[in-house]
Amino acid sequence: MQRMQARQMLRPSVALCGFVLLVAACTAPEVLDPRPANVPVNVDLSGHWLIREDLSADDRQLYEAIRRTDGVNDRDIFRRRSRTEADEMLRRSSDDRVKGGLVDVFLETGKSLQVTQTEYGLFISFDRAVVEEYRFGENRMVNVGEVQAQRVTGWEGGELVVETLDRNRMKLTERYRLVDGGKTLERTIVLRSKEGETETLVQKFGKAP
């Protein structure tokens, strides 16, 4: 009898522990897993690459992708009637942006990519203005001003994958691979909102003459 009463008292405790663990798992911050550092055999992304699409149209698509995933509802900004209302709406938009996502500040674009691959990492010069370094196997924190995010870089098959995750769970994934027998460098950009919605943009670059 005593044993049965003890079991009955234990069941709610077990259920409560399970609930607590579930809540803890759901509220735990997301962390990116490291990726392999070893460069696949015969994969070299080095070269001078020129974008094949219209860059202005490409930028518009990218802007729309960012707008749809950064957590900001900016439609009201274009319905303002006075300067005071405009300032207030812009302030709210800025506040929402911090609460939504800021990972897109780590995204660089350009019509010309100068790519240098070494045994340990990849260097990309965008329009000869900004150089990004991606270390194979890296798992570190990166900063742009006061914005901080986790970055992991590594290989998945013949693709170099760079993932950047900000504190609000907005994630930027970039994939680089060679297609068309090495004549084309394909870059896939995926923006994921903190709610899990994704926007994808594919850029293709040909070898510069």
N, C-alpha and C positions, 0 to 999 in steps of 0.2 A: 504493500500500500504506500509506504513511504517512498519507495523507488518510483512508483507511478506519479506521485505528486511532484517529485523532483524533476521528472521528465517533462511534466506539464509546465512547470515553472521555467524550465530551460528553453522550451520552444519559442516563447516570445523573445527571449534574449538572443537566440540564434537568428531569428528573423530581423531583429533590430540591428544586429551586427552586419547582416547582409545588406540591409538598407543603407547603413552608414558607409559601407565600403563602396556601394554603387554610387552614392552621392559624391564621395571623394573622387572616384574614378571619373565621373562626369565633369567635376569642377577642376580637376588637375590641369595645369597648363599643358598645351600641346608642345611636344619636343620632336625635332626632326632626327631621324636615324642617320648615322654616318653612311657614306657610300664607298664602294671599293676604289682604291687609289691606283691600282695597276692599270696601265694603259693597254688596251687591246692590241694584239699583233696587227701590224700594217694599217693602223689608224693614225693619221696625221692630219689635223685640221688646218695646218699652217697655210698661209697664202694671203694674197691681196684680193678681197672679194667686193664686188659691186652689186647693190640691190637691183633686182630685176623689175620690181613693181614701182608704181608711182609713189614716191616717198610721202607726198602731201596726203594722198588718199590713205596710205598706210598709217600715217600719224593720226588721221581722223578716226580710223577704226580703233586704234590703240587708245585714244582719248575716251571713246565711247565705252570700251571695255573697262577702263579704269573707273569711269563714272558709275558704271553698273555694279561694280564690286567693292568700291571703297566705303560704302555705308553712308554716303551723303545724299540727301534728298534736296537737290538744288533747283527744283522747278520753280519754287516760289521767288527765287532771286530775280527771275525775269518778269515778275508780275508786280514789282514794287511801284509805289506811287510817289514817295517822297524820299529825300536824302536820309532822313532819320530812319525810316523803315528799311532803306537799303543797308545802312550801317548795321542795324540790328540783325537783319537776315544774314548778312555776310559773317557777322560774329557767330551766329548760331551755326552756320555752315562750317565755320572753322572748328567750333566745338565738336560738331558731329564728326568731322574728319578725324579728329584725334580719337574719338570713341570708335570710329569705324575702322579705317585701315590706312596705313601710311607706307606700306611696303613698296609701292610703285616708285618712290623716290630713289630706289636702288636700281631701277631699270634704265639702261642706256640704249639709245638707238642712233642709227646713222645710215647713210647711203653707202659709205665706204668702211669696210672692216679690214684692218691689218692684223692678221692672226699669227701669233708665234707660239708654237707648242714645244715644250721641253719635257724632260723626263718627269718633272715634278709639278708642272702646272701649265696653264694657258694664259697668254696675255692677248687682250683684244684692244686695239686702238680704234675708237669710233670717230670717224671723220678727222683723224689726226689731232683730236682735241682732248678726249678723255680716254685714259687707259685703265682697263679693269684687269685685275689679276685673280685668277681662279686656281687655287692650289688643290691638286688631286688628293682626295681623302680628307680635306679640311672639315672641321666642325668648330666654328668659332662665332663670336659676336662681331658684327660689323656696324659701322655708324655712318650716317650722313647728317651732320649737324647734331641735333639732340635726338634724332630718330635712331633707335637701336633695333637690331634684328639678329636672329640666329641664321647662319648660313652653313650649308653642307654642300660639298661638291665631290662628284665621283662619276664612275662609269657604269652604264647599264647597257650591256652588249657593246655595240659600236657607237653609242651615244654618250656625249658628255652631258650630265645633268647637274644643274645648279638650282638649289632650292633656298629661298629666303623667306623666313617666317617672322612677322612682327609680333609685338606683345598683344595685339588684338585678334590674333589668329588669322589675319589676312596673309595669304601666301602667294609668292611669285615663284613659278617654276620655268626655267629656261632649258631647252634641249638643243644641242648642236650635233648634227651628223652630216656625213657626206652621202649624196645620192647621185644618180645619173653617172655611175662609174667614177665618182670623184670630181665631176665637173661642176657640181652644185653643192653649196653649203646651205643646208636647211636649218633654220632657227625657229623653233616652236616656243611661243610665249603663252603661258597659262596663268591667268589671274584668278585666285579663289577668294571669295568673300568669307567673312567669319561665319556666315551661315552655311557655307559649303557650295554656294553657287559659283559656277566657273565660266570664264570667257577665254576663248582660244584664238590666237592670231599666229599665222605661219608666214615667215619671211623667207625668200629664196635669193641667194646671192650667187652670181657667176664669177668665174675667174677674170680678173682684170687683165686687159691685153698688155 
